[in-house]
Amino acid sequence: MMKKRNDIAKKYKWRIEDMYQSAAEWERDFISAERAAKRYSARFSGRLAEDGRTLLAAFKSADRLWQLTERVYVYARMKRDEDNANAHSQALADRAQALIAKISAAASFFTPEFLAIPRGRLAKLVKDERGLAAYDYAIRVMLREKEHVLSKKEENLLARLGEVLDVSGDIFTMLNNADMKFGTIKDEKGRAREVTHGNYITFLQSPERSVRKAAYTAVYDAYKKQKNTLATTYSYNTKTDALMARIRNYGSSLERSLAGDNVPAAVYENLIRSVGANLPTLHRYLGIKKKALGLRKMAMYDVYLPLFKLRTDKVKYEDALGIMEKALVPLGEDYIAKMRAGVDMGWIDVFENENKTSGAYSFGCYDSMPYILMNYEGRMKDVFTLVHEMGHSMHSFYTRAAQPFRYGGHSIFTAEVASTVNESLLMHYLLGTMKGKAAQKYLLNMYIEEFRTTLFRQTMFAEFELLTHRAAERGEVLTSDLLCEIYGKLNAKYFGPAVEQDEDIGFEWSRIPHFYRAFYVYKYATGFSAATAISAGILAGGAEAAENYIRFLKSGNSDDPIELLKIAGVDMRSKEPVDNAMKVFEELVDRLEALV
């Protein structure tokens, strides 16, 4: 029986109460943000070009307004994620989402009015007011986007529509996390077990093929029953992306999505091309796996089955914390001390409970802890998840300490580097400390699986998004049948001849939450490639490489992500990081094949 939220010990819950001690405190900030938004528009609309002092005040006031709004929103979303069926938490999250739309509308005059300032006049304002130097990068970004910004009236209208434009993702979240149930199956001992988002992969790793197949079938039966609703939801999400690209004068949804990070489309396309060229190595690995498992036919529900096992794969949460600390020693004493303090302060929500959001993430606002949500089950895989999310949170911690609010976040393009560097260091530590052929085979296979699930799988997702958005831009209707056809062909291409395809896997698109944030998943693959290079440099370069990496963690959003990665020694404009990662993958497959 799944535990309820109140059944989880306090020490294993995040200290979200540090953000707001009561509902009244949250309500106070909510109202303050609403009122500040009205004052902001009244005070600054039509006045940005008056003088440098006024422009600086407008920038600073916007930062204060969004910092308050972010706090209100983050708390509400995290409360809902604790228990998605809690009506009060749902209401808070809905109100917070509506607040963002209001704030966006109130501040929507800023960008078009700012961009209407003649270049000469703007240069004078910046020269006259030294405080504007702090906003140099923000100004450069806005000027770069000038051709994609509409009139003041049009920007206000789009801002007011913000809440509605995001509705597809919200519908999917509620359907996926609160309404859908996968029923029960019989486990290895014949006991009835409920299938959940949190334990699904565990079932797919069961030594009993009947358990794997039952869990796989139960999950996809549930999604197939909702196929038309889910196809419509995803279709409208994709249509919205295509429409917004046209409205914003971009050539495509992809171009619009990449523009925020100033990432050339070639980076996206090179990733798909490089990974595609190396699919034969993935196919070879899957062939090795099929043979080692002794399977005459390898089904999709067999793919997650580990090739090798440790004598015990159970790791207590407290032990996982100790492993994490030792593995990340190469990052320096300061990193370890700050991480240890964060754990003690209550950053992490550890275990699954009924209606809790599935998976794991790092979240928080500029002036809160960098919280971590987990659904820890005690597998070695969960240790990697813990280390991964801690990478995100430490990135946030260093950034917020070093940067002002305006640059206190970070692009997903760089965030996935921070998380995956941690995973790479953990793998290196375990390969060095877990002796014996069996342990080495286990770890090598685990590392290969990280490549498969991150670099290859996320690139497959990225290619799916590219194909579906291009179809939407051509005016095609994304029916369930079409989506299953596109996804099924891609799955066959990536998994190759060793894995038998089935009808169910074509529906996998319908359960991927990341698809509601278009052209996002490719950053996992590019981040993995960059992290492979950075972690190798830290392990080989010692203190200097680690110091450069910490400088990168502190850089936040203070420049374009590709430029920031150069601080850590990686240039993602070149094909080299992805190609080198592919070479590492091939070496790992060679090493594993020699041991099998």
C-alpha positions as CSV (number, residue, x, y, z in Angstrom):
1,M,0.0,0.0,0.0
2,M,1.4,3.4,-1.0
3,K,2.1,5.6,2.0
4,K,0.3,8.9,2.5
5,R,2.1,12.1,2.9
6,N,1.6,12.2,6.6
7,D,3.1,8.7,7.0
8,I,6.5,10.0,5.8
9,A,9.0,10.9,8.6
10,K,9.7,14.7,8.8
11,K,13.5,14.2,8.3
12,Y,12.8,12.8,4.9
13,K,10.7,15.8,3.8
14,W,11.9,19.0,2.3
15,R,11.6,22.0,4.6
16,I,9.2,23.9,2.4
17,E,7.8,25.7,5.5
18,D,11.0,27.8,5.5
19,M,9.5,29.6,2.5
20,Y,6.1,30.3,4.1
21,Q,5.1,29.5,7.7
22,S,1.4,29.8,7.0
23,A,-1.2,30.1,4.2
24,A,-1.6,33.7,5.4
25,E,2.0,34.6,4.6
26,W,1.7,33.1,1.1
27,E,-1.6,35.1,0.6
28,R,0.2,38.3,1.7
29,D,2.9,37.9,-0.9
30,F,0.3,36.9,-3.6
31,I,-1.6,40.1,-2.9
32,S,1.6,42.2,-2.8
33,A,2.7,40.9,-6.2
34,E,-0.7,41.7,-7.7
35,R,-0.6,45.3,-6.3
36,A,3.0,45.8,-7.3
37,A,2.2,44.8,-10.8
38,K,-0.4,47.5,-11.1
39,R,2.0,50.1,-9.7
40,Y,4.7,49.0,-12.0
41,S,2.8,49.6,-15.2
42,A,1.4,52.9,-13.9
43,R,4.8,54.1,-12.8
44,F,7.0,53.2,-15.8
45,S,4.8,52.7,-18.9
46,G,5.7,55.4,-21.4
47,R,8.7,56.7,-19.4
48,L,11.6,54.3,-20.2
49,A,13.3,56.8,-22.5
50,E,13.1,59.7,-20.1
51,D,16.5,59.3,-18.5
52,G,18.9,56.7,-17.3
53,R,17.7,56.9,-13.7
54,T,14.1,56.0,-14.7
55,L,15.3,53.1,-16.9
56,L,17.4,51.7,-14.1
57,A,14.5,52.0,-11.7
58,A,12.3,50.1,-14.1
59,F,14.8,47.3,-14.4
60,K,15.2,47.0,-10.6
61,S,11.5,47.2,-9.9
62,A,10.9,44.5,-12.5
63,D,13.4,42.3,-10.8
64,R,11.8,42.8,-7.4
65,L,8.4,42.0,-8.8
66,W,9.4,38.8,-10.5
67,Q,11.5,37.7,-7.5
68,L,8.3,37.9,-5.3
69,T,6.2,36.3,-8.0
70,E,8.7,33.5,-8.4
71,R,8.6,32.7,-4.7
72,V,4.8,32.6,-4.7
73,Y,4.7,30.3,-7.7
74,V,7.5,27.9,-6.7
75,Y,6.0,27.3,-3.3
76,A,2.5,26.6,-4.8
77,R,3.9,24.2,-7.4
78,M,6.0,22.4,-4.8
79,K,3.0,22.0,-2.4
80,R,1.0,20.6,-5.3
81,D,3.8,18.2,-6.2
82,E,3.7,16.8,-2.6
83,D,0.1,15.6,-3.3
84,N,-1.4,16.3,-6.6
85,A,-4.9,15.2,-5.4
86,N,-4.9,17.9,-2.6
87,A,-7.6,20.4,-3.7
88,H,-6.1,23.2,-1.7
89,S,-2.7,22.8,-3.2
90,Q,-4.2,22.5,-6.7
91,A,-6.0,25.8,-6.1
92,L,-2.7,27.5,-4.9
93,A,-0.9,26.3,-8.0
94,D,-3.7,27.5,-10.3
95,R,-3.8,30.9,-8.7
96,A,0.0,31.2,-8.9
97,Q,-0.1,30.3,-12.6
98,A,-2.8,32.9,-13.1
99,L,-0.6,35.4,-11.2
100,I,2.2,34.9,-13.6
101,A,-0.1,35.7,-16.5
102,K,-1.2,38.9,-14.7
103,I,2.4,40.0,-14.0
104,S,3.4,39.2,-17.6
105,A,0.6,41.4,-18.8
106,A,1.4,44.3,-16.5
107,A,5.1,44.2,-17.5
108,S,4.4,43.5,-21.2
109,F,4.9,47.1,-22.2
110,F,8.6,47.0,-21.2
111,T,10.3,45.1,-24.0
112,P,8.5,46.8,-27.0
113,E,8.9,50.2,-25.4
114,F,12.5,49.6,-24.6
115,L,13.2,48.4,-28.2
116,A,11.5,51.5,-29.5
117,I,14.2,53.7,-27.9
118,P,16.6,54.9,-30.7
119,R,20.1,53.3,-30.5
120,G,21.7,56.7,-30.0
121,R,19.3,57.6,-27.2
122,L,19.8,54.3,-25.5
123,A,23.6,54.7,-25.6
124,K,23.3,58.0,-23.9
125,L,21.0,56.6,-21.2
126,V,23.5,53.8,-20.5
127,K,26.4,56.3,-20.4
128,D,24.6,58.7,-18.1
129,E,23.5,56.0,-15.6
130,R,26.4,53.8,-14.5
131,G,24.0,51.4,-12.7
132,L,22.7,50.2,-16.1
133,A,26.1,48.5,-16.6
134,A,24.7,45.7,-14.4
135,Y,22.1,45.1,-17.1
136,D,24.5,45.0,-20.1
137,Y,23.9,41.4,-21.0
138,A,20.1,41.7,-20.5
139,I,20.1,44.7,-22.8
140,R,22.1,42.9,-25.4
141,V,19.7,39.9,-25.3
142,M,16.7,42.2,-25.8
143,L,18.3,44.0,-28.7
144,R,19.1,40.7,-30.3
145,E,15.4,39.8,-30.1
146,K,14.2,43.1,-31.5
147,E,12.7,41.7,-34.7
148,H,10.7,39.2,-32.8
149,V,9.0,41.6,-30.4
150,L,5.6,42.9,-31.3
151,S,3.9,46.2,-30.5
152,K,3.1,47.2,-26.9
153,K,-0.6,46.3,-27.4
154,E,0.1,43.0,-29.0
155,E,2.6,42.0,-26.3
156,N,0.0,42.8,-23.7
157,L,-2.5,40.7,-25.4
158,L,-0.1,37.7,-25.7
159,A,0.8,38.1,-22.0
160,R,-2.9,38.0,-21.0
161,L,-3.2,34.8,-23.0
162,G,-0.2,33.2,-21.3
163,E,-2.2,31.1,-18.9
164,V,-4.4,29.7,-21.7
165,L,-1.4,29.0,-24.0
166,D,0.2,26.7,-21.3
167,V,-3.0,24.7,-20.7
168,S,-2.0,21.6,-22.7
169,G,0.9,20.9,-20.3
170,D,-1.3,21.5,-17.2
171,I,-3.9,19.1,-18.6
172,F,-1.3,16.4,-19.2
173,T,0.2,16.9,-15.7
174,M,-3.1,16.4,-14.0
175,L,-4.1,13.5,-16.2
176,N,-0.7,11.8,-15.8
177,N,-0.1,12.3,-12.1
178,A,-3.5,12.5,-10.5
179,D,-6.1,10.7,-12.7
180,M,-4.3,7.8,-14.4
181,K,-4.0,4.6,-12.6
182,F,-2.2,1.5,-13.9
183,G,-3.8,-1.1,-11.7
184,T,-2.1,-4.0,-10.0
185,I,0.1,-6.9,-11.2
186,K,1.6,-10.0,-9.5
187,D,5.2,-9.6,-8.5
188,E,7.9,-12.2,-8.3
189,K,6.4,-13.7,-5.2
190,G,2.8,-13.7,-6.5
191,R,1.8,-10.7,-4.4
192,A,-0.5,-8.1,-5.8
193,R,1.4,-4.8,-6.4
194,E,0.1,-1.5,-7.6
195,V,2.0,-0.1,-10.7
196,T,3.0,3.5,-10.3
197,H,5.2,6.0,-12.1
198,G,7.7,5.6,-9.3
199,N,8.1,1.8,-9.4
200,Y,7.5,1.1,-13.2
201,I,11.1,1.0,-14.1
202,T,11.8,-1.2,-11.1
203,F,9.3,-3.7,-12.5
204,L,10.9,-3.5,-15.9
205,Q,14.2,-4.6,-14.2
206,S,12.6,-7.6,-12.6
207,P,14.3,-11.0,-13.2
208,E,10.9,-12.5,-14.0
209,R,9.9,-11.8,-17.6
210,S,6.2,-12.2,-16.7
211,V,6.5,-9.3,-14.2
212,R,8.2,-7.1,-16.8
213,K,5.6,-7.9,-19.4
214,A,2.7,-7.4,-17.0
215,A,4.0,-3.9,-15.9
216,Y,4.7,-2.9,-19.5
217,T,1.3,-4.0,-20.6
218,A,-0.5,-2.4,-17.6
219,V,1.1,1.0,-18.3
220,Y,0.5,1.1,-22.0
221,D,-3.0,-0.2,-21.7
222,A,-3.8,2.8,-19.5
223,Y,-2.3,5.3,-22.0
224,K,-4.0,3.6,-24.9
225,K,-7.3,4.1,-23.2
226,Q,-6.6,7.8,-23.2
227,K,-5.0,7.9,-26.6
228,N,-7.4,10.4,-28.3
229,T,-7.3,12.8,-25.3
230,L,-3.5,12.6,-25.1
231,A,-3.1,13.0,-28.9
232,T,-5.4,16.1,-28.9
233,T,-3.5,17.5,-25.9
234,Y,-0.1,17.1,-27.5
235,S,-1.4,18.2,-30.9
236,Y,-2.6,21.5,-29.5
237,N,0.6,22.0,-27.6
238,T,2.5,21.6,-30.8
239,K,0.1,23.8,-32.7
240,T,0.6,26.5,-30.1
241,D,4.4,26.2,-30.6
242,A,4.0,26.6,-34.3
243,L,1.6,29.5,-34.0
244,M,3.8,31.4,-31.5
245,A,6.8,30.9,-33.9
246,R,4.8,32.6,-36.7
247,I,3.5,35.3,-34.5
248,R,7.1,36.0,-33.3
249,N,8.4,36.1,-36.8
250,Y,10.6,33.0,-36.5
251,G,11.1,30.6,-39.3
252,S,10.1,27.6,-37.2
253,S,9.3,26.3,-33.7
254,L,12.8,25.0,-33.4
255,E,14.3,28.4,-34.3
256,R,12.2,30.1,-31.7
257,S,13.0,27.6,-29.0
258,L,16.8,27.9,-29.6
259,A,16.8,31.7,-29.8
260,G,16.5,32.1,-26.1
261,D,19.9,30.5,-25.5
262,N,21.3,31.9,-28.8
263,V,22.1,28.3,-29.9
264,P,22.5,27.8,-33.6
265,A,20.1,25.2,-35.2
266,A,23.3,23.4,-36.3
267,V,24.0,22.3,-32.7
268,Y,20.6,20.5,-32.7
269,E,21.0,19.1,-36.1
270,N,24.6,18.0,-35.5
271,L,23.5,16.2,-32.4
272,I,20.9,14.1,-34.3
273,R,23.4,13.5,-37.2
274,S,26.3,12.5,-34.9
275,V,24.2,10.2,-32.8
276,G,22.5,8.7,-35.9
277,A,25.9,7.9,-37.4
278,N,26.8,6.0,-34.2
279,L,23.6,3.9,-33.9
280,P,25.5,0.7,-35.2
281,T,27.4,0.8,-31.9
282,L,24.2,1.0,-29.9
283,H,22.8,-1.8,-32.0
284,R,25.9,-3.9,-31.3
285,Y,25.5,-3.3,-27.5
286,L,21.9,-4.4,-27.6
287,G,22.9,-7.5,-29.5
288,I,25.5,-8.2,-26.8
289,K,22.8,-7.7,-24.2
290,K,20.3,-10.0,-25.9
291,K,22.9,-12.8,-26.1
292,A,24.1,-12.3,-22.5
293,L,20.6,-12.5,-21.2
294,G,20.0,-15.7,-23.2
295,L,16.9,-14.3,-24.9
296,R,15.8,-15.8,-28.2
297,K,13.7,-12.7,-28.7
298,M,14.3,-9.4,-27.0
299,A,11.2,-7.3,-26.4
300,M,11.0,-3.7,-25.4
301,Y,10.1,-4.7,-21.8
302,D,13.4,-6.6,-21.7
303,V,15.6,-3.5,-22.5
304,Y,15.8,-2.2,-19.0
305,L,16.8,-5.5,-17.5
306,P,20.3,-5.2,-16.0
307,L,22.9,-7.5,-17.6
308,F,24.6,-8.0,-14.2
309,K,23.6,-7.7,-10.6
310,L,25.5,-6.8,-7.5
311,R,25.2,-9.2,-4.5
312,T,22.9,-6.6,-3.1
313,D,21.6,-3.5,-5.0
314,K,19.9,-2.1,-1.9
315,V,21.4,1.2,-0.7
316,K,20.0,2.9,2.3
317,Y,19.4,6.6,1.8
318,E,21.9,7.5,4.5
319,D,24.5,5.4,2.8
320,A,23.7,7.0,-0.5
321,L,24.5,10.4,1.1
322,G,27.9,9.1,2.2
323,I,28.7,7.7,-1.3
324,M,27.7,11.0,-2.9
325,E,30.1,12.9,-0.6
326,K,33.1,10.7,-1.3
327,A,32.4,10.6,-5.1
328,L,32.3,14.4,-5.4
329,V,35.6,15.1,-3.5
330,P,37.3,16.1,-6.7
331,L,35.1,19.2,-6.8
332,G,36.8,20.6,-3.7
333,E,36.3,21.1,0.0
334,D,34.0,24.1,-0.4
335,Y,31.6,22.2,-2.6
336,I,31.4,19.2,-0.2
337,A,30.9,21.5,2.9
338,K,28.1,23.4,1.2
339,M,26.4,20.3,-0.1
340,R,26.6,18.6,3.4
341,A,25.0,21.7,5.0
342,G,22.2,21.7,2.4
343,V,21.3,18.1,3.2
344,D,21.2,18.9,6.9
345,M,19.0,22.0,6.2
346,G,16.3,20.0,4.5
347,W,16.8,20.5,0.8
348,I,15.5,17.0,-0.1
349,D,12.1,15.4,-0.2
350,V,13.2,11.7,-0.3
351,F,10.5,9.1,-0.6
352,E,7.4,8.4,-2.7
353,N,3.9,9.0,-1.3
354,E,0.4,8.8,-2.7
355,N,-0.2,11.3,-5.5
356,K,3.3,12.8,-5.2
357,T,4.7,13.9,-8.5
358,S,6.7,11.2,-10.1
359,G,10.4,11.2,-11.0
360,A,12.9,13.7,-9.6
361,Y,13.8,17.3,-10.0
362,S,15.7,20.3,-8.5
363,F,13.6,23.4,-7.9
364,G,13.4,26.5,-5.8
365,C,13.4,30.3,-6.2
366,Y,16.2,32.9,-5.9
367,D,15.8,33.3,-2.2
368,S,14.9,29.8,-1.1
369,M,16.8,26.5,-0.7
370,P,17.5,24.7,-4.0
371,Y,15.0,21.9,-3.1
372,I,15.2,18.4,-4.5
373,L,12.2,16.1,-5.1
374,M,12.9,12.4,-5.3
375,N,11.0,9.1,-5.1
376,Y,13.9,7.1,-3.6
377,E,13.6,3.3,-3.6
378,G,17.0,2.3,-2.5
379,R,18.5,1.1,-5.8
380,M,21.9,2.0,-7.1
381,K,20.0,3.9,-9.8
382,D,18.5,6.1,-7.1
383,V,22.0,7.0,-5.8
384,F,22.8,8.3,-9.3
385,T,19.5,10.2,-9.3
386,L,20.4,11.8,-5.9
387,V,23.8,12.8,-7.2
388,H,22.3,14.1,-10.5
389,E,19.7,16.4,-8.7
390,M,22.3,17.5,-6.2
391,G,24.3,18.7,-9.2
392,H,21.4,20.9,-10.2
393,S,20.9,22.2,-6.7
394,M,24.5,23.0,-6.1
395,H,24.6,24.8,-9.4
396,S,21.6,26.9,-8.2
397,F,23.3,27.5,-4.8
398,Y,26.5,28.8,-6.3
399,T,24.8,30.9,-8.9
400,R,22.4,32.6,-6.5
401,A,25.2,33.4,-4.1
402,A,27.3,35.0,-6.9
403,Q,24.8,36.6,-9.3
404,P,22.0,39.2,-8.9
405,F,18.4,38.0,-9.4
406,R,18.4,39.0,-13.1
407,Y,21.2,36.4,-13.8
408,G,20.4,34.1,-10.9
409,G,18.9,31.3,-12.9
410,H,20.5,29.1,-15.5
411,S,19.7,27.7,-18.9
412,I,18.8,24.0,-19.1
413,F,21.5,23.9,-21.7
414,T,24.0,24.5,-18.9
415,A,22.0,22.9,-16.0
416,E,22.2,19.4,-17.5
417,V,26.0,19.8,-17.5
418,A,26.1,20.4,-13.7
419,S,24.0,17.3,-13.0
420,T,25.8,15.0,-15.4
421,V,29.3,16.0,-14.2
422,N,28.2,14.7,-10.8
423,E,27.0,11.4,-12.3
424,S,30.3,11.0,-14.2
425,L,32.3,11.6,-11.0
426,L,30.2,9.1,-9.2
427,M,30.7,6.4,-11.8
428,H,34.5,7.0,-11.8
429,Y,34.5,6.7,-8.0
430,L,32.5,3.5,-8.0
431,L,34.6,1.9,-10.8
432,G,37.7,2.7,-8.6
433,T,36.3,1.4,-5.3
434,M,34.0,-1.6,-6.3
435,K,36.5,-4.3,-7.1
436,G,36.0,-7.7,-8.8
437,K,35.0,-8.7,-12.3
438,A,31.3,-8.9,-11.4
439,A,31.2,-5.3,-10.0
440,Q,33.2,-4.0,-13.0
441,K,30.8,-5.6,-15.4
442,Y,27.8,-4.2,-13.5
443,L,29.2,-0.7,-13.4
444,L,30.4,-0.7,-17.1
445,N,26.9,-1.8,-18.1
446,M,25.3,0.8,-15.9
447,Y,27.5,3.5,-17.5
448,I,26.6,2.3,-21.0
449,E,22.9,2.4,-20.0
450,E,23.4,6.0,-19.0
451,F,24.7,6.7,-22.5
452,R,21.8,4.8,-24.0
453,T,19.1,6.5,-21.9
454,T,20.6,10.0,-22.0
455,L,22.6,10.5,-25.1
456,F,20.7,8.1,-27.4
457,R,17.2,8.1,-26.0
458,Q,17.0,11.9,-25.5
459,T,18.3,12.4,-29.0
460,M,15.5,10.1,-30.2
461,F,13.0,12.3,-28.3
462,A,14.6,15.3,-29.9
463,E,14.2,13.9,-33.4
464,F,10.5,13.0,-32.6
465,E,9.9,16.6,-31.5
466,L,11.5,17.9,-34.7
467,L,9.4,15.6,-36.9
468,T,6.1,16.4,-35.1
469,H,6.6,20.1,-35.1
470,R,7.5,20.1,-38.8
471,A,4.3,18.1,-39.4
472,A,2.3,20.7,-37.4
473,E,4.0,23.5,-39.3
474,R,2.9,21.8,-42.6
475,G,-0.7,21.8,-41.3
476,E,-0.9,18.1,-40.7
477,V,-3.2,16.9,-37.9
478,L,-1.3,15.0,-35.2
479,T,-3.7,12.1,-34.6
480,S,-2.9,9.3,-32.3
481,D,-2.2,7.0,-35.3
482,L,0.2,9.5,-36.9
483,L,2.1,10.1,-33.6
484,C,2.4,6.3,-33.1
485,E,3.6,5.8,-36.6
486,I,6.3,8.5,-36.2
487,Y,7.4,7.3,-32.8
488,G,7.3,3.6,-33.8
489,K,9.6,4.2,-36.8
490,L,12.1,6.1,-34.7
491,N,12.1,3.5,-32.0
492,A,12.9,0.8,-34.6
493,K,15.7,3.0,-36.1
494,Y,17.3,3.6,-32.7
495,F,17.0,0.1,-31.2
496,G,17.8,-1.8,-34.3
497,P,17.5,-5.5,-35.2
498,A,18.2,-6.9,-31.8
499,V,15.0,-5.6,-30.3
500,E,11.6,-6.7,-31.5
501,Q,9.1,-3.9,-31.9
502,D,5.5,-4.1,-30.7
503,E,2.4,-1.9,-31.0
504,D,2.6,-0.7,-27.5
505,I,5.9,1.1,-27.8
506,G,4.4,3.4,-30.5
507,F,2.4,5.0,-27.6
508,E,5.4,6.0,-25.6
509,W,5.1,9.5,-26.9
510,S,1.9,9.8,-24.8
511,R,3.6,9.5,-21.5
512,I,6.6,11.8,-21.9
513,P,6.0,15.0,-19.9
514,H,9.1,16.7,-21.4
515,F,7.3,16.9,-24.8
516,Y,5.1,19.7,-23.4
517,R,8.2,21.9,-23.2
518,A,9.3,21.7,-26.8
519,F,12.9,21.2,-27.9
520,Y,14.0,20.8,-24.3
521,V,15.2,17.2,-24.1
522,Y,18.1,17.7,-26.6
523,K,19.8,19.6,-23.8
524,Y,20.2,16.4,-21.8
525,A,22.1,14.9,-24.7
526,T,24.3,18.0,-25.3
527,G,24.8,18.4,-21.5
528,F,25.8,14.7,-21.2
529,S,28.4,15.2,-24.0
530,A,29.8,18.4,-22.4
531,A,29.9,16.8,-18.9
532,T,31.8,13.8,-20.2
533,A,34.6,16.3,-21.3
534,I,34.4,18.4,-18.2
535,S,34.5,15.5,-15.7
536,A,37.5,14.0,-17.6
537,G,39.3,17.3,-17.3
538,I,38.6,17.6,-13.5
539,L,39.9,14.1,-12.9
540,A,43.0,14.7,-15.0
541,G,43.5,18.4,-14.3
542,G,43.2,18.5,-10.6
543,A,42.5,21.7,-8.7
544,E,42.7,24.2,-11.6
545,A,40.1,22.3,-13.7
546,A,37.8,22.0,-10.6
547,E,38.2,25.8,-9.9
548,N,37.3,26.6,-13.5
549,Y,34.2,24.4,-13.2
550,I,33.1,26.2,-10.0
551,R,33.5,29.5,-11.8
552,F,31.2,28.1,-14.4
553,L,28.7,27.1,-11.7
554,K,28.8,30.7,-10.4
555,S,28.1,32.3,-13.8
556,G,24.4,31.7,-13.9
557,N,22.7,33.4,-16.8
558,S,25.3,36.1,-17.1
559,D,26.1,35.3,-20.8
560,D,25.0,32.9,-23.5
561,P,25.2,29.3,-22.4
562,I,27.6,28.3,-25.1
563,E,29.9,31.1,-24.0
564,L,29.6,30.1,-20.3
565,L,30.6,26.5,-21.1
566,K,33.9,27.8,-22.5
567,I,34.8,28.8,-18.9
568,A,34.7,25.0,-18.1
569,G,36.7,24.3,-21.3
570,V,34.0,23.0,-23.7
571,D,32.9,24.5,-27.0
572,M,29.5,23.1,-28.0
573,R,29.5,24.9,-31.4
574,S,31.9,22.3,-32.6
575,K,31.0,18.6,-33.2
576,E,33.9,17.5,-31.0
577,P,32.1,17.1,-27.6
578,V,29.4,14.8,-29.1
579,D,31.8,12.9,-31.3
580,N,34.2,12.4,-28.3
581,A,31.3,11.2,-26.2
582,M,30.5,8.7,-28.9
583,K,34.1,7.4,-28.8
584,V,33.8,6.9,-25.0
585,F,30.6,5.0,-25.6
586,E,32.3,2.7,-28.1
587,E,35.2,2.1,-25.8
588,L,32.8,1.1,-23.0
589,V,31.0,-1.3,-25.3
590,D,34.4,-2.8,-26.3
591,R,35.4,-3.2,-22.6
592,L,32.1,-4.8,-21.7
593,E,32.2,-7.2,-24.7
594,A,35.7,-8.4,-23.6
595,L,34.4,-9.2,-20.1
596,V,31.2,-11.0,-21.1
